[in-house]
Amino acid sequence: MAMPTTDLLAAADLPPEQPAPIAGRRRRFRFAANAKVATGLALVGFFVLLAVIGPWIAPYDPSQRSSALLEPPSAAHWFGTTHIGQDIFSQVLVGARSVILVGFLAGGVAAVLAVLIGVTSGYLSGAAGESLSVVSNVFLVLPALPLVIIVTATLPGSGDLTVALVIGFTSWAWGARVLRAQTLSLRRRDYVEAARATGETSWRIILFEIMPNLSAVIAANFVGTVIFAVMSEITLAFIGVSGISEWNWGTILFWAQSQQALAQGAWWWFVPAGLAIALLGTALSLLNFGIDEFVSPRLRSSGGRRTRTADGRVVRMRVGFTPVLGESTKDGAR
């Protein structure tokens, strides 16, 4: 006996037509949905915007002197003035460009070198891989800050670009070692062996089979180098090393310390620059923490995951602890 079309569809248990699943799109934005990452990206974006438009929106020339000597914050000078009447708000705005430029340029140079040398030395075998590993070991012992001081003192025309390149060329070795160790672990995986067996070239295996699994490590290495470069440049400016930009946040702290701003009660001279440094460091650290949570499923679910025990109690996962749920006995003892 023939069955109606509707009965056939019901018997086949065919699901009704639904819109395309959004799980893939959600998975793409899972990294940015993390609260730490979102906060870090917002703060970093704010400082990048200041670096771009800061010199244009500064109300005064940061080096211009005036008769308003060591005045506290007011409507005319939002962050107060220095001992010679310079506007501190303009100095903070103009100084953001140097800090961001040196930090991100040094981080980019170090990340590129770490990927080229670390992944290549981990994938290659024999003398080529060992030679690149020896190069990484040599650069591990090169001190960045003393080298920057020597270079800036030797080259009369050195500036932010020179400082960024020196920090980048001396800060890639740690990242290269980590990437080499990860590549040594990945190159013998089944999918890599399968790609090699099908005749894929080495560069294609590295780019499409190994590199996607190292993206989080590369990003963490980049963020860590940016933090180090920012703090290094501010430190060099604070100790008065020549050859860096005329104004950055470290320069503001240098003049505040040399003119005894704390002893004079001029807190507005060093607090804004200090807060800017702290906020930028916090933003970059939040990005680093977010990358760690995105890579590690255990960290990703810690603090917000709940599980139910045999007797019906709800246990919340916490960072640093691995709950062990035993079977409850008849008398409730554990």
N, C-alpha and C positions, 0 to 999 in steps of 0.2 A: 504493500500500500504506500502510495506517495505521501510524503510529509510536506507540510507548508514550508515556505522559505524561512519564516521566522522560527519554526521549530528546529529546522536544520542548524540555524545560527546558534540557537540556544543549546542544542545538543553538542555542537562543536565547542561551546564555551569560549566563543571568541570575544575578546574584550572590545568595548566600544572604542571608536576613534577618539584619541586624546591628543592634545597638543604635544609638541616635541618636549622631551624631558629637559629639565633645567639643571639636572645634577651636574652635567659637564660644565655649565657656566658657573655654577656655585663652586665647583672644584677649582676653577681658574682664579676666583677671587678669594679663596680660602686664606691665602697668605695675608692679603690686605685686610681681611675681616678680623684678624687678631687685634685685640685692643692695644697691645704694646706697639705693634707695627703701625697701626693707624695713628697713634699719638706721635710716634717717632717720625713718621713720614710727614705729618702736619707741621711739626716743629722744624724739621730739616728744610721742608719747602718754604717755610717762613723765612729762615735765615738765607736760603738761596735767593729768595725774592729781595731781601735787604741787600745782599751782595750785588744784585743787578741794578737796582734803582736807588741804592743808598746815597751815592755821590750826587745824584740828581735832586733828591728830595731834602738833602741836608740844608737847614736854614742858613747856616753860616759856613764860611771857609774854616775848616778845623784848625788851621794855623794862624788865623786872624786874631790879633790882639785887640782888646777893648779896655775901657775904664771900669768895667764890672769885674772887680778883682775878688776871686774866691767867694762868689755869691752862691747861696743855696738854690735849689730848684725853684723856678718861678715861671710865670707865663711867658716871659721873654726867653728864658733859658731853661728848658724842661729838665735837664739833668745838672743844672748849675754850671759854674765856670771854674777855671783853673786859677792859679796865682797870678797869671798875666792876662786874664780875661778871655781865654779861649773857651768856646762852647763845647762842653763834653758830649752833648747829644749828637752834634755833628761829627765828633771824633768817633763815636761808637758806630754811627751809620757808615761813615767812610771806611772805617777799619774792618767792617764785616767782609768786604770784598777780598782783602788780602788773606784772611783766615780761611774762607771758603775755597778760594783759588788754590792755595797751597795744599790744603787738606785733600781735596778731591783729585787734584792733579797727581799728587804723590801716591794716593791710593790707587788711581788708575794705572800708573806706571808699575807699581809693585804688583798689582793683580795680574797684569799682562805678563810680566817676567816670571811670576810664580807659575802661571799656567803653562807657558812655553817650556820652561825648564823642568818643572815638577812633573807634569803629565808625560812629557817626552822621556825623561829619565826613568819614569816608572813603567812605561810601555815597552821601551827598547830594552834589549838584553845585551850582555857582553860589555865590551870596552866603551861603547858610546854611552850607555846608561850610567856606568860607573864614573865616567869622566864628568858628566853633568852633575852627578851626586857629589863629586869632590868639589866642583865649583860652588855648589850650594853650601857645603861645609865651610869653605873659605869665607864666603860672604856672611856666614853666621857670626863670625867674630869681628866683623868690621863695625866700629862704633859710629853711629850716625851723627850724634850731636858734635863730638869733636871734629869730625870730618867736615861738617857744615861750617863750623867756626873757621877752620883752616882755609876752606875754599872761598868763603866770603871775604876773608882778610886778604887772600892772595889776588882775587879778581876784583879790580876796582869797580867795574860796572855790574856786579852781580846784584840780583834782586830776588823777587818772589819766585820767578821761574827757576833760577839757579837753586834756591833752597828746596823747592818742590822736587826737582830732578835728583838732587843729592839724597834727599830722604827716600824717594822712591827707589833709587838704585841700591840703597843699602838696607831696605826693609822687606825685600821679597823672599829672603831665604827661608824664613820660618814657614811661610805659606807654601813654598815649593816642597819642603820636606813633608808637610801634611798631605799635599796632593800626590806626591810620589808614593807615600804609603797607601793611600786610597787606590791609586791606579794599580799598584802591585796586587792588591786584593781583587780588583775588578777584571784584570786582564785574563784571568783564568775562569771566569764565570761561563756558564753554558751558552748564554746568548752571544758572548764575544767569540767563543770558540765556533759557534754556528756561523757567525758572520765571516770569520776567517776561513772556514771550510767552504763557504760559497764563493770565495774569491774576492771578497771586499778588500780594497786597498787599506793600508795602515792609517792614512789620514782620514779616510771615511769612517773607519771603526772608532778612531779617537773622537771625531766630531759628533757622530750620531749614536754611538753606543756607550762611550765612556763619559764624555763631557756632560750629557744631561744628568747623570748620576752624581756629578761633582758640582753642580750649580750652586747648591746651598753652601758648600764649603768655600767655594770661590767668593760668594757674596759675603760670607762671614769674614773671610780674609781681607776683602776690600774695606769693609766697615771698620775692622780693627786697625788697619793701616791708616785710614782717615783720622781716627781718634788719635793715633800716635803722632801723625804729621801735624795736626792742629795743636796739640799740646807742645810739640817740639818747637814750632814756630813761635808760639806765645812765650815759651821759656826763653828762646833766643832773644826775643825782643825785650823781655823783662830784665835780662842780665845785660842788655845794652850792646848786643853784637851788631856791628855795622853791616850794611849790605842788604838788609831787609827793607820792606816798604816803609814809607815815612810814618804812616798811621796804621796800626792795628790794635787789637785789644791788649796785647802785651806791652805795646808802647805806652798806652794810657796808664797801665799799672806801673810801668817803669818810672814815669814822671811823678805819679802819685807817691811812690815810695821814696824817690830821691828828694822830694820837697816836703816830706814828713806830713802827708795829708792826714794820717790817723792821729798824730799828735796835735794837729791843729783843729781836729774835730770836723774836717771836711770829708765826711763819709760819702758824699755824693760823687767824689772824685774817683773812687775805686769800686763802689758797690755796683753801678750799672755794668761796667765791663766784666766784673766778676760774675754777676748773674747771667750775662750773655754767654760766658764760657761754660758755666754750669749747665745752662739750658741746652746748649749745643752738645755738650758731652752726654747729658741725659738722653737727648733724642737719639744720638748714635748708639748709645748703649741699649736703649729700648729696641732699636732695629736689630741689634745683635742678639738680644734675648728672643725676639720674635723669630729670627731665623733658626735658633736652636730649637724652639718649640715646634716649628714647622717641620724640621728634619726628624726630630724624635717623637714618635707617637706617644711615648710614655709621658714626656713633658707636655705634649699638646693636650692630653686629657687629664693631667693632674690638676687637682684643686677644684675641678668641676664635675667629676664623674662619681656617681653613686652606685653602689651594689648592695644587694639584699642578702643577708645571711640566712642560714637554715631555719632559724627561729623567727624570721620575719623582721629582724632589725635592719635598719638602713645604715650602711657604713660609707663615709665619704672619703675618697682618695685624697691624699695629701702629698705635697712635694717632699721627697726624701724618704718616704716610708712605703714599703710594699706590704699591704695588708694580707695576712694569711688567715683564711676563714676555715676554721675547723668544724667538724660535725658536732652538733649539740647532742649531749647524752640525755637520758631520760630525766635525770634530776637537774638538768640545766648546767652542769659543770662543764668547764672547758679543759 
